[in-house]
Amino acid sequence: MLTTKAANLLMRSATSKAATPNTRAVLRSFLGSDETYATVLLLLLTDKYGHEALEWSPSTIRMQLEEDFSVTLPDSNLDKLMSAITVVTTNYFYQDPIRFVELCNIFSGDSAEHDEFDPADVSEILWGISEAFLLWPPEQEDAPYDTHFSKEIIEYIRQTLTEEGFLKAPDVLNVSGLDETSFVRDTWSDDPEMYQAIYELQQQKMDDMKMFLHNNFRDLHEQLRVLPIEEGDKEALMKRISAGEEHVQSKYTVNS
């Protein structure tokens, strides 16, 4: 069986452009590496077994993948797979605050915590929403109940941003409606030094989030680039990721 550590090394080698392992080795590395994105895992699953695999139980998915690829599937990857399936088959991500938080955590690499509530921080929410939009892009013809966030989720995002000191939401989290910049400007208009300090702190927070998002888009793009699939619409997905990267770079200075 391929271990997680060995899978991580093989996956990094495949995405580094330094070498091109054979198809089976690449697939095994993605399944065994805990650094693989949920989007990649879902494409791999549906390409191998068809969309009927979206209806399989977690135990069936684990058994089938481990038998067919002779790899130990990390619990975190099974969690990512089931979370991706949840996004494309239900509206829990948009309507259930508890599941929303759990899915954001899992997409960011955390283990599923079924016995206790593990709050998602701003970076986890940022990537959770970004990957969910890649997995199932909202369309105009979708019912609002399926692709519009509930008031409870919007309030959770807003409160999390506020607790972490954001005065304005990063672009992806604009749904929160948070923008206190005018209030801060008016409050500190007679103290330019304090206002400048607050402004610089906020700019750093925004830059940190945009760099985080940029790095994730870049790494996901590289994983997709070397993913050897037959049926999945990888090209369209890579275009959406590239568009996301360009959006980040057009609004913020991102040093690669």
C-alpha positions in Angstrom: 0.0 0.0 0.0 1.2 3.5 -0.8 1.6 5.5 2.4 0.5 9.1 2.8 4.1 10.4 3.1 5.2 8.6 -0.1 2.0 9.8 -1.9 2.8 13.4 -0.9 6.3 13.1 -2.3 5.1 11.5 -5.6 2.3 14.1 -6.0 4.8 17.0 -5.5 7.1 15.4 -8.1 4.2 15.1 -10.6 3.2 18.7 -10.2 6.7 20.1 -10.2 7.1 19.6 -14.0 10.4 17.9 -13.2 9.2 14.5 -14.0 6.2 12.8 -15.5 5.2 9.6 -13.6 3.0 7.0 -15.3 -0.8 7.5 -15.1 -1.4 4.9 -12.4 1.3 6.3 -10.2 -0.1 9.8 -10.5 -3.6 8.7 -9.6 -2.3 6.7 -6.7 -0.4 9.7 -5.5 -3.4 12.0 -5.6 -5.5 9.5 -3.7 -2.9 8.8 -1.0 -1.7 12.4 -0.5 -3.4 14.5 2.1 -2.5 17.6 0.1 -4.9 16.7 -2.7 -7.8 19.1 -3.3 -11.4 18.0 -3.0 -12.0 19.0 -6.6 -9.3 16.7 -7.9 -10.5 13.8 -5.8 -14.1 14.2 -7.1 -13.0 14.4 -10.7 -10.9 11.3 -10.2 -13.8 9.4 -8.6 -16.4 10.3 -11.3 -14.0 9.7 -14.2 -13.2 6.2 -12.9 -16.7 5.1 -11.8 -19.1 7.4 -13.4 -21.6 9.7 -11.7 -23.3 6.8 -10.0 -20.4 6.9 -7.5 -22.0 10.1 -6.1 -24.6 7.8 -4.6 -22.2 5.4 -2.9 -21.7 5.2 0.8 -18.3 6.4 2.3 -17.4 2.9 3.1 -18.0 1.7 -0.5 -16.0 4.6 -1.9 -13.0 3.8 0.4 -13.2 0.1 -0.4 -13.4 0.6 -4.1 -10.6 3.1 -4.4 -8.2 1.2 -2.0 -8.8 -2.1 -3.9 -8.5 -0.7 -7.4 -5.4 1.5 -6.7 -3.6 -0.4 -3.9 -3.5 2.8 -1.8 -4.4 3.7 1.7 -7.0 6.5 1.4 -6.4 9.1 4.2 -9.5 9.9 6.3 -9.0 13.5 5.3 -9.4 12.6 1.6 -12.5 10.6 2.2 -13.9 13.6 4.1 -13.0 15.9 1.1 -14.7 13.5 -1.3 -17.9 13.3 0.7 -17.9 17.1 1.2 -17.5 17.6 -2.6 -20.3 15.2 -3.2 -22.4 17.1 -0.7 -21.9 20.3 -2.5 -22.9 18.9 -5.9 -25.9 16.9 -4.7 -27.5 19.0 -2.0 -28.0 22.6 -0.9 -26.6 22.1 2.6 -23.6 24.3 1.8 -26.0 27.2 1.3 -28.7 26.5 3.8 -27.3 24.7 6.8 -24.9 26.8 8.9 -23.5 23.7 10.7 -22.7 21.9 7.5 -21.4 25.1 5.9 -18.8 25.5 8.6 -17.9 21.8 8.5 -17.5 21.8 4.7 -15.3 24.9 4.8 -13.1 23.3 7.4 -12.7 20.1 5.4 -12.0 21.8 2.1 -9.2 23.6 3.9 -7.7 20.3 5.1 -9.2 19.9 8.6 -10.5 16.6 9.7 -14.3 16.3 10.1 -15.4 16.9 13.7 -18.7 15.2 14.2 -18.8 15.3 18.0 -18.0 19.0 18.5 -18.3 22.3 16.8 -15.1 23.6 15.2 -15.6 27.2 14.0 -14.3 28.0 10.5 -12.0 31.1 10.4 -11.9 33.6 7.6 -9.3 31.8 5.5 -11.2 28.5 5.7 -14.5 30.3 4.7 -12.7 32.0 1.9 -11.4 28.8 0.4 -14.5 26.8 1.2 -16.7 29.1 -0.8 -14.1 29.3 -3.6 -13.9 25.6 -4.0 -17.6 25.1 -3.7 -18.1 27.6 -6.6 -15.6 25.6 -8.7 -17.4 22.3 -7.9 -20.9 23.7 -8.6 -20.9 27.2 -10.1 -24.2 29.0 -9.3 -26.3 29.6 -12.5 -29.1 32.1 -13.0 -31.6 29.4 -13.6 -30.8 27.8 -10.2 -33.4 28.1 -7.5 -32.4 30.8 -4.9 -32.8 28.2 -2.2 -30.1 26.0 -3.8 -27.4 28.6 -4.5 -28.1 31.6 -2.2 -26.8 31.6 1.3 -29.2 31.6 4.2 -29.4 34.6 6.6 -27.8 32.5 9.3 -24.7 31.7 7.1 -24.3 35.3 6.0 -24.4 36.4 9.6 -21.8 33.8 10.6 -19.5 35.0 7.8 -20.0 38.6 8.9 -19.4 37.9 12.6 -16.2 35.9 11.8 -14.8 38.7 9.7 -15.6 41.2 12.5 -14.0 39.0 15.2 -10.8 38.7 13.1 -10.6 42.5 12.8 -11.8 43.0 9.2 -13.5 46.3 8.4 -14.4 45.2 4.8 -14.9 41.8 3.4 -12.6 40.3 0.8 -14.2 40.0 -2.6 -15.3 36.4 -2.3 -17.0 37.2 1.1 -18.9 40.3 -0.1 -22.1 38.3 0.5 -21.6 39.3 4.2 -22.2 42.9 3.4 -19.4 44.0 5.7 -18.0 47.4 4.9 -17.2 49.7 7.9 -14.6 51.8 6.0 -16.7 54.9 5.8 -17.5 54.7 9.5 -13.8 54.4 10.4 -12.8 57.2 8.1 -15.4 59.5 9.7 -14.5 58.5 13.2 -10.8 59.1 12.8 -11.0 62.0 10.4 -9.3 64.3 13.0 -6.5 61.8 13.7 -4.7 61.1 10.4 -2.0 59.0 12.1 -4.5 56.6 13.7 -6.5 56.4 10.5 -3.3 55.6 8.5 -2.4 52.9 11.0 -5.9 51.3 10.7 -5.8 51.5 6.9 -2.4 49.8 6.7 -3.5 47.0 9.0 -6.6 46.4 6.9 -4.6 46.4 3.7 -2.3 43.8 5.2 -5.2 41.6 6.1 -6.6 41.9 2.6 -3.3 41.2 1.0 -2.8 38.1 3.3 -6.2 36.7 2.2 -5.5 37.4 -1.4 -2.1 35.7 -1.3 -3.7 32.7 0.4 -6.3 32.5 -2.3 -3.8 32.9 -5.1 -1.6 30.1 -3.7 -4.5 27.8 -3.5 -5.7 28.5 -7.0 -2.1 28.0 -8.3 -1.7 24.7 -6.5 -5.1 23.4 -7.5 -4.4 24.4 -11.1 -1.1 22.4 -11.1 -2.8 19.3 -9.7 -5.5 19.5 -12.4 -2.8 20.0 -15.0 -1.3 16.6 -14.4 -4.5 14.7 -13.5 -4.9 12.0 -16.1 -8.7 11.7 -16.5 -10.7 10.6 -19.5 -14.2 12.0 -19.1 -14.1 14.9 -16.7 -14.4 18.4 -18.0 -10.9 19.4 -16.7 -10.3 22.1 -19.3 -13.4 24.1 -18.4 -12.5 23.8 -14.7 -9.0 24.9 -15.3 -10.3 28.0 -17.2 -12.5 28.9 -14.2 -9.5 28.6 -11.9 -7.3 30.7 -14.2 -10.1 33.3 -14.2 -10.1 33.3 -10.5 -6.4 33.8 -10.4 -6.6 36.7 -12.8 -9.3 38.3 -10.7 -7.1 38.2 -7.6 -4.2 39.6 -9.5 -6.2 42.4 -11.2 -7.5 43.7 -7.8 -4.4 43.2 -5.7 -0.7 43.0 -6.0 0.3 39.4 -5.7 4.0 38.5 -5.6 4.5 35.0 -6.9 
